[in-house]
C-alpha cells in the first residue's frame, strides 16, 4: 500500500525555521523524505539546521530572509527556485507576539505583528504560488494560533495585536483556499495551543499563575510537547489531505473546548 504521508521527491519551504516549531517541522519534513529550504533572519541557526538535515540524506539550503520585507522575500524565492527548481510545500511559520492591550500597545509593535504574522504569509505566497499554479500542485500550511479564537484575560497577558494578526491568518487562509483549489493547491491553517518556544519561554512559561491556570483548564493538563505539532503539519503537507482545504485544525490538548 502506498504511504500517503511520504514526501520523497517533494520540496518544502519553512519560514521561521531557526528555532522552535519551525525547526522541528523542518526536521520532520526531512524525516518524511522532503528536501527543505530554511528561511529566517538568523542565518547561523539555519546553517546548523541545514547540516542536521543533510546528515539525514536530504538536501537543505539556508537562506536569510525577513518575511515582512518584499525585496527580501523576492530574493529568497528566487534562490529557492534556483536551488530546487520547484516548491511543493510552503509552511508559513514565522511569527512574533507582543504583549499589550490596544490602549498601551506601541504602534511599532502593532505594525511589526502585522508585517510578520500576516504580510509575511501574503508575500511568501505571492512569490511561491505562481510556480505551484504552473505545476498544478501545492500544499500551503499557515501557522495561526489558538489566540485567533480565544483571548487571555488580564492586562499583563493581553496580546491584542497577536489576536488580531492570527485571526487575519485564518481569513487569508480561507480566501486563498477558495481561489487556488482549482489548481490543486490546498491551503489550510493550524491553531497551536501553548507550546514552549523562544516566543513563549520568557513570557508565558515564566508566568506561574498563567501556567497553573492553563494546566488546570486544559483537558491534557499540560502544554504541548516538542514534536506534537508535527503530525498535523505532515498530514496537511502530504497527499493524505488531498481533498482537505480551508480547514483550521486546532492542536491545543482540548483547551479551547472548556
N, C-alpha and C positions, 0 to 999 in steps of 0.2 A: 504494500500500500504506500502511495506517495505521502511524504511528510509535508503537510500543508504549511508548516512553520519553518521549513527550510529556506534560508535566504542565500544559498550558494549562487554566486553569479550576480548578486544584487549589490548596488552601491548605495550606502546610507550616508546622509549628511546630518551631523548632530551639532546644534548650536549650544553654547554654554557647556561645552564638553570638558572644561578644565577641572571640574570638581563635582561632587555631589551626585544628583540623579542623572545628570548628563554624562558624567564619566562612567557611571555604572551601566547606562544604556549603551554607550559606545562599545564597551567590553562585551556586553550581551549580544549586540549585533554581530560582532566578530565570532563569538561562540556559535552562533547560528549560521555562520558561513559568509556573512557580508563583508565587503571591503568598506572602509569608513573614512569620510572626510571630517576632520575635527576642527571646529571653529570656536574661538573665544578670544578674549583680549590678551590673555596671559599665554604667550607662545611657549614659554619654558615648560609650563604644565602640560601643554598639548604635546610637546616633543617627548616627554616622559611617557605619556599615554600611548603615543604612536609606537614607541618601542615595545610596549606590552602587547599591543595588537599585532605587530609584526611577528613577535615571538609565537603567536598563535597560528601563524601561517597565513595571515590575511594582510592585504595591503592597507596602509593608512597614510594620510597626509595631514599635517598640522598647519593650519592657516590662521594667522592673527586677523581677527575681524571684529568690528564694532557693529552689531546688527542694527543699531539705531542710526547709522550713517550710510547714506545711499552709495557713496563712492566706495566705501569700504566693502559693502555687500556686493556691489557690482564686480569689483576686483576679485573678491573671494570666489564668486560664482564662476568667473572666467577661469580661475586657477583650478577649481574643482573639475570643470568640464575638460580642461587641458589634461589633467591627471587621469581621469576615468572615462571620459567621452560621454558619460550619461549620469543621471541620478534617478534612482528608483524610489528612494525613501527620503523624506525630509522630516526630521524631528526638530520642531521649533521649541527648544527647551530654555533658551536664555531668558533670564528674568531677574528682576530686582524688587525689593519690598522696603518701603519706608514707613515708619510709624508716624502717626499723626492724624488728628481729625481735621476737617476742612478749615476750621477757623484758625488753626495754628500751623498747618502744613505749608512749608515754604514752596513757593511757586516752582522753583527749580526741581524739587523732589517730585511734584506732580508731573512736570514735563518729562523728567527722566523716566518715570514709571511708564508713561505712555509711549515714549520713544523706544524703550527696550521691550516692554511686555506686549505692546500692540503693533507699533510701527515696525518693530523688528520682524514680526511674522509677515506683515504686508510686504516688506522689502525682500526678505528671503524668498517668499513665494513669487513675487514679481519676476525675479530673475531665474528661478528654477522651474516654475510651471510651464513656460513655453517649450522647454525641452521635453517635459513629461507629456504635454499635449502632442508633440510631434511623434513620440514613440507610442502613444496611446496606452500609457501605463504610469501609475504613480500612487504612492501612499504618503499622505501628509498627516502627521500627528502633531497636534498643538498641545503643549502643556499649559493648561489653565490652572485652576485651583479649586479646592472646596470653598475658598473665600469668594468665588463667583456667585455662590448661592447662600452662604451663611456669613455672618459677621461676628467679630469678637467684641463683647461688651466691656466698657470701661475705657476711660481716657488714655490709660497707659498701654492699652492693647489695640487702640483704634489704628486701622491701616486703610483709610478711605481711598487713597489713590490705588492701592493694591486691589481692593474690592472692585473698583470701577474698571481698572485695566483688565482684570481677569474675567469679568462679565463681558467685556468687549471681545475678548478672545473667543468666547462662546458664540457671540453673534457673528463674528467674522468667519468662524468655522462653518456655521450653517449656510452663510451666503456662498462661500467657496464650494461647499459640498453640492449645493443645488446647481451650480454652474458647471462644475468640472466632471461630474459623474458620467456625462455623455462621452468623455474622453478616457473613461476607465481610470479615473483618478479619484480615489476616495479621500475624504478629509474628515477626520474625527478629532475629538479633544479628550483629554484626561484631566480629571479633577483630583489631584492627590490631597489627602488629608495631611496630617503633620508627620513629616519625615525629618530626621536630623540632617542638616546640610550647613554649609557656611552661612547661608542666609538666616537659618533658624537657630544655630548653635549658640550664638552670643545674645540672642534676644529671648525667644520663647522657651528654649530648653533651660535657660538660666533663671526663668521666672517660675519659682517654686509653686506659687499659688495657681498660676495658669496650668502648669503641668499636672498638679493634683486634680484640678477641675477637669482638664481634658481627659485624663485617665479614668476618672470616675464616671464621666458621661459617655465614654466610648465603649461599645459592647466588647471590643477586643481588649479593653483596659490598658492600652499601651499605644504609643505612636508606631508608625510604620518602621520596619527594619530595612536595612541595606538589602537591595535586590528585590524587594517585594513589589516594586512597580514594574519590573522588567517583563513579567509575563503579559501584562496588559499592553505594554509597548510592542512586544514582539507580535502579539495577536493582531493588533491594528496595523502593523507594518508588513504582515505576511498575507499570503493568499488565503489563509484561513478566514479572513474578513473581507473577501472579495465583494460581498453584497451588503456590506455594512458601511454606511456613510452618514455624516452629520450627527453621529452619536456622541454623547458626553458620558464617559464612564468614570464614576467616582470610585476612588480607591482610598478608603478612609477608615477601615475597620468598623464601619457602621455608625460613625459619629453623626452623620447628617440625618439619621433616621430617628434619633431620640430627642 
